[in-house]
Amino acid sequence: MVALHTAIAIVLVVLLIIRFKVDPVISLVTACLYLGLASGVGFVETVEAITAGFGEIMAKVGLLIGFGVLIGSLLYATGAFRAMVRALLKAVAAGKLPYAMAVAMSTIFPSIYVDVQVVLASPVARSTAPHIGDRGLPLMAGALGTGIFCGYVFVIPGLAAISIAGLLGIPLGTWLLFGIVIGPVAALLTVFIFRMMLRTRYWKPEVDEEPDEAMLEQEAKAAEAAAAGDEGHTPSLLISMLPIVVPLLMIGFGAFAELFEFTNPFIDFLGNANVALFVGLLGAYVMARRAIGAEGTGEAMSEGFHTTGEILLITGVGGSLGAVIEATGLDKTLADLFSADAGAPLIISILLAWFIAAVLHLAIGSVSVAAITAGGIIAPVLHSIDVAPVAIGLAIASGSLFALQVNSNFFWMFKALLGLSTQGALKTLTMVTIIASMVSLPMVLAVALVA
C-alpha cells in the first residue's frame, strides 16, 4: 500500500499543478500531507518529516542556489553572458550547441555537484537558446538535463557512479573504461531523439514556458543593450568567465583530492561548493561594480534576490516530499520484494538491476539515493549473479536515471532556473531522463556480454 500511496501522491502533484493550476508549493505540501497520513507515518511525524526535509535541502543547496542565481544576475547585467554566447557561436555552429552542451556536462563536469551545474549552466542555456530556433529553449534545457545526469551516474567522479562502484567493489578504472563511453554516447543519442520529438507539436511555448518577470526584464535589458550596441564596459571573455570557471576549478580540485586521498582541512575548505560559489559571487560583484557601477549592480542584485526566493521555497518543499516518502519506509519494502536469483539468465539479471533502481528513483525522487539503495540491495547477492559486477553496476546507473520528476528537489530548481512551467519541466527533464535511461540500457547489455 505504501507504493500505491506514493504513486497517488506523485500523480496528485502533477494533476493539481497542470490540470487545476494550483501553485506548486501548495500542491507539494498537500501531497506530503496525504502521503504521510495515508501511509500511517502519523500526524506529528508527517509534519516533522516535512519540516526536516525542507531544512535538510536548504542546508545542502540553499546557499548554492542563492549565490549561483546572484552570479547569473550580475553576469547578465554586465553583458558577460553575451560575450560567452558569441564565443560559443564562433566555436560551435548553432545547430550543434545542444550536443556540445550535453557532451561538456557529461564528460568535463561530473566532479561538480548537479545543483551547482544547473545553477551555473542554466543562464548559458537560456542565452544560447534563441540562436537555435523557436524550439531552442526546450532543446537546450533537455541537453543540459541529460548531460548533467548521464555524467552523474556513468562518469567518474560523478557521485552516483562512485557510490555504485564502491558498494559493488568495482575498481574505478574498470568503471571508467565503460562509463566514459556510455555516458556521453547516451547523452548524444538522447539529444538527437529529443530533437526529433521537438519537430512535432510536442512543445507548446504558451503553456510550457513560464519565466518569472525578473528573468524576463533582465534578459530584455540585455537584448536592448546588445541591439543598441551599448556594451558599456563589458569585461573581456576571459574575465567574464572567471566567476564561473574559478568555482568549478575549486570544487573539481576538492573532489579529485578526496578521490585520490591527498585532502586536508584547507583543501576541503577550498573545495566546498558554498565557499567556491561565494568566491565566484565576489568576483562577479567586483566585476559588475567596475562595469556598470554601484547603481546597476544594486539593481542586478535585487533582481537576483527576487528570483532566488521563489526557487528556494519550491526547492525546499520538493525536499519535503522526498523526506515524507523516506519516512514511509518504502525503500525497505522494495528491498524485501526483490531478491536476485542465482540461476537467472544474464539479460534477466541486468533488467532486474535496472528495474530495482528505476522503481526506487520513481518512488524516492533522488538519483543518488536510488542508485545507492539499489546497490545496497544487490551487493549482498552479487557473488551469486553470473554477470560481471561492472555490468550490474552500470545497469543500476541506467535505471536510476529513469524519469526524474516532481518528487525531486532538482526538478523544481531546473523548472525555475530555465523558466519552464511544471508541464514544460516534465516535457524536458523527465522526458530526457526517460530516454537516456532507455538508450543506455542496450549499451549496458552489450557490456554484460563482453565483460
ABEGO torsion letter per residue (X at the ends): XAAAAAAAAAAAAAAAAAAAGBBAAAAAAAAAAAAAAAAGAEAAAAAAAAAAAAAAAAAAAAAAAAAAAAAAAAAAAAGAAAAAAAAAAAABBAAAAAAAAAAAAAAAAAABBAAAAAAAAAAAAAAAAAAAEAAAAAAAAAAAAAAAAAAAAABOABAAAAAAAAAAGBBAAAAAAAAAAAAAAAAAAAAAAAAAAAABAABBAAAABBBBAAAAAAAAAAAAAAAAGBAEABBBAAAAAAAAAAAAAAAAAAAAAAAAGABBAAAAAAABAAAAAAAAAAAAAAAAAAAAEAAAAAAAAAAAAAAAAAAAAAAAAAAAAAAAAAAAGAAAAAAAABBBBAABBAAAAAAAAAAAAAAAAAAAGBAAAAAAAAAAAAAAAAAABBBBAAAAAAAAAAAAABGBBAABAAAAAAAAAAGBBAAAAAAAAAAAAAAAAAAAAAAAAAAAAAX
